[in-house]
Amino acid sequence: MNLSHLSNADLAHRLKRSGVRLRTGPFVFSIRSPLPEIRAGLQLLHAQTPLADDDEFVDYHIAINAGRHVRRWLRPQACFEVDGVEPFKPLPRAQALAMLEWGMNWCITAYGHHQLVIHAAAVAHGDRAAILPAPPGSGKSTLCAALVNRGWRLLSDELTLVSLETGEIQALARPVNLKNASIQIMRDFAPQAVFGPTIQDTSKGAVALMQAPASSVAQAGTPARPTWIVLPKYAPGTEAALTPMAQGEAFLSLADNAMNYHILGEQGFHAIGRLIDDCPSYRFTYSHLDDAIATFDALADAR
């Protein structure tokens, strides 16, 4: 059973009372909120997300509430709460939906230390995964969104979860976070995709969330095998170019992007070392999405 099976009234009731329990990859989130924009956003962007049973363990209890006192009406705010704690300051209420997705990511990076968490997109071709670590503004999420609209499976656009036991990547398959010019680029590139409203004036500029493909959500319980590490960089006016990286340079890049490397210590060192040993590493520059997809398809076809 997934979220689309709930009626509007049932979803609203659960959000206001016990919470709606979403299973996203290896985690169960219980979400409560009286805000209609949260209900509408979940219905639009998480329609295919499976619901957890009422007796299942919940990893994170989340609430998105209206601002208190005068902030309920004057320059209204939204507050994020997890397990009874507000870890960061309220945001303008118009940013409540983005706040929910950012807050879910924060929960995983703050507490999910039973795995290596890398600030990276991850996509899969069959059972083989490409890890795309890159800083903000590199075109990582745009490339990820383009690939999953051309047959690749979405694992995550923001957090790559690597099992410390098996080395496999666990999928999240949540909405893709697009920013600024990337929003219209993807609307033009993938008109069949489902997009949430464009949220203006966030700390990241304009933001819009793209629904994860239904096929990716359906396979979220299936891990993928790390096969390639690709550091993407959008560079206007350039041809698509894939350049091999030395192992030492690739190791440092992954370690720099690992959110909990300093916490895992030796475990983190060995986890990244295994990735570097198992995966050829590349730098990738691109300016046209069709060329980028052709490059990745060729990489997948070259056994």
N, C-alpha and C positions, 0 to 999 in steps of 0.2 A: 504494500500500500504506500502510495506517495502523497505528497501534499495536495496535488490536484484533485484527489478523491474527497477532500474535505469541502463541505459547503462553505459559503462565505460566512454564514452565521456560526457554524461549528468552529471554523478557524478563529473568528473574532472571540468566541467564548474561551477557547483554549489559550489564546494570547493574553487575555485579561485575567485568567484564573491560574490553572496548573502549568501552562506553558505548552507550546507545540514542540515536540521532540524530533529534531532533524538528525538523520544519520549522514554525515559527510565524511567519506573515507573511513578512517579508523576511529572517528570521534562521534559522540552523540552530544548535541547542543540542545538544551531546553531554553526556548526563547519566549519571553513574556513582553508584551507592550500593549498599551491602550491606543497607540498612535495609528490612525488609519493609513498613513503612508508606509508604515512598516508592514501592515497586513497586505496592502496592495503590492508592495515590492516583493514580498515573499511569494505571493500568488503568481507574479509575472516571472521572477527570476529563478525561483526554486520549485516550480510546478512539478518537476520530475524527481525532486529529492525525496528519497524514501523516509518514511516515518519510523521511528523506533517504538518498540512496544512499551507500554506503561510501566512494566516491571523491570525494564533494562536499566543498567547503570548509566547515569548521566555524567559525562566528563565535565561539562561547564554549564552552570545555570546563569543565563544572561537576561538582563532586563534593559529595555530602552524606554525611558520615561520622559515625560515633559519636564521642562525646567520648573524650579520651585518659585513660589511667591510671585513677584511681579514678572518674572521671566516666563511665566505661562502665557502672558498676553503681550507684554512690551518686549519687542525684539526676542521672540520666543526661542527657547533653547531646548536641546535634547540631552539627556544624561545617560551614560553607559555604566552599567553595573554588572559585575560578575561575582557570583557567590557572596553577595551582600556588600561588596567593596566597589567603590568608584575609583578606578586606577588613573583616570585622567580627567581633565577639565571638560565641562559641557561644550557642545558645539551648537551653532545655529540650527534650529529645528529643521530647516530645509535640507540639512546634511545628515539627517537621521539614518537614512538607508545606507549611505556610504559608511557612516559610523558603525553600523551593525557589522558590515563585512570587515572593516578595519579592526574592529574589536575582536571578532572571531580569530583573525590572524594573530592579534596580540596575545590572546589566550594560549594559542598553540606555541608561540615562541617563548612565552613567559613560563610555561609549565610543562611543555611536551619534551622533557629531557630523556625520555626512554628511547629517543631516536635522534639522528643528526638532522637538524633543521637548517636548510640552506636557503638564503634569499635568492631564489632562482625560479624561473619557469621550468616546466618539464612537460614534454609531449612524448607520445609513444607511437611507434609504427609496428603493429603486431605486438609482440611481447618485448620489444627493444625500445629503450627510452633515451632521449636526448635531454641533457641537463643544460639549461641556458642561464648561467649566472651573469648578472650585469647590474651596474648601479642605475638609479633612476635617470630617465632621459635617454637611455641607450636604444630604445625601440624594442625592448624585450617583450613586453606585453602585446604590442602590435604584431610582432612576428608570431608570437604564440597564438593570438587570435586568428591570424591568417592561416596558419598551419592546421588548426583544428576545424576550420571551415573548408579545408581541402583534403580531408580524409585522415589526418593524424588524430590521435586520441589525446584529449586534455587530461593531464594529471594535475597540474596546478599552474597558475600564471604567476604566483607570488612566492610560495613556500614549497620547496622540494623536500620530502620526508624520506630519509634513508634509514632502513632498518639496521640496527646495530648487530643483529643476529645473522640475517641473511644477506644484507647488502642490497636488497631489492628496494624499489621506490614504491611507496604507498600513495595511492591517488587521493586527491581531495575532490576534484571535479566540481569546483564552485565557480560562480560568475567571474568573468575576466574583467579586471579593472583597467579601463582605458582613460587616457588623459588628453586634454587639449586637442591638438590637430588630429591625433589618432582616432578620435571619436568619429569624425566625418569620413576619414579615410576608410575605416572599417565599415561604416554604414554603406559607403559606395562599393566597397570590395565584396561585402557579404550581405546583400539586401535581404536575404532569407533569414538572417540571424535575428534574434530577439534582443532588443536593447531597452534598458531602463531609462528613465528621464535623465537629461543632462543636469548635473548639479554644479552650480556656479560658485566661484569664490571660495573654494576649499584651500587648505594649505598646499595642495598639489595643483591648483588651478581648477579648470573645468574637469569634471569626472563623470563618466557614465559606465554602467556595468552591463556586460554582455552575458546573456544566459549561456551556461555551459551546454554543449550539444547533448541531446538526450542519450545518445549512444555512449558518450563518455561517462555520464552519470550512472547509466546502467552497469558499466564495467568498473565502477569505483572500488569495488571490493577485490579486483584482480590486480596484483602488483605487476610491475614491469622491471625488466633487467637493465640496469645502466649500461649503455653501449657507447655513447658519445658525450663529450663535454664540449660545448660550443659557446664561446663568449661573443654575443652579437653586438653590433654597433651600427646604428643607422647613420649613413654618411651621404647626404644629398649629392646627386650627380655622379656617383661611383657605380661601377659594375660589381655584381656579386662576386665576392672573393673569399675563399676558404683557405686559411693559412695555418699549417701545423704549429703547435706550441710545444716548447720543451716541457718535460714532466715537472721540473722544479718550478717553473713559472706557473703552470697550471695548478700545482698544489697550493701555492701561495694565493692564487686567485680564489680557489674554492675555500681555503681557510679564512680569507678576508670576508667572504660572503656567508660563512657559516654562522648562524645566529647564536648557537650555543656551544661553539668550539671551545671557548674558554671554560665552560662549565664541565663538559665531558672529559676534558684533559686527554689522557692516554687513549681512551676509547674513541674520542674524536679524531685524534691523530691517525689511528689505525683505520678508521672508517674512511677518511679522506684518502689515505694511502692506498686502500683497496680500490677506490674509485679511479685513482690515477693509474694504477696498474692494469685495471680492466678496460679502461676507456681511452681511445685516442682523443687528444685535445686539440681544439682549433680556435683561432680567432676568425670571426666572420663579419665582413662589412657588406652592406647592401643599401640600395635606395629604392628598388622596385620589388614589390611583394611577389609578383609572378616569378621573377628571377630567383628570389629567395626560396620559394617553394620548390622550384625546379632543382636548386642546389641540394635541398634537404631530401627530396625524393631520390636524387642520384646517390646521395650518401647512403640511404636505406637500401637501394638496389645493389650497391657494391658490397658484396658479402665480405 
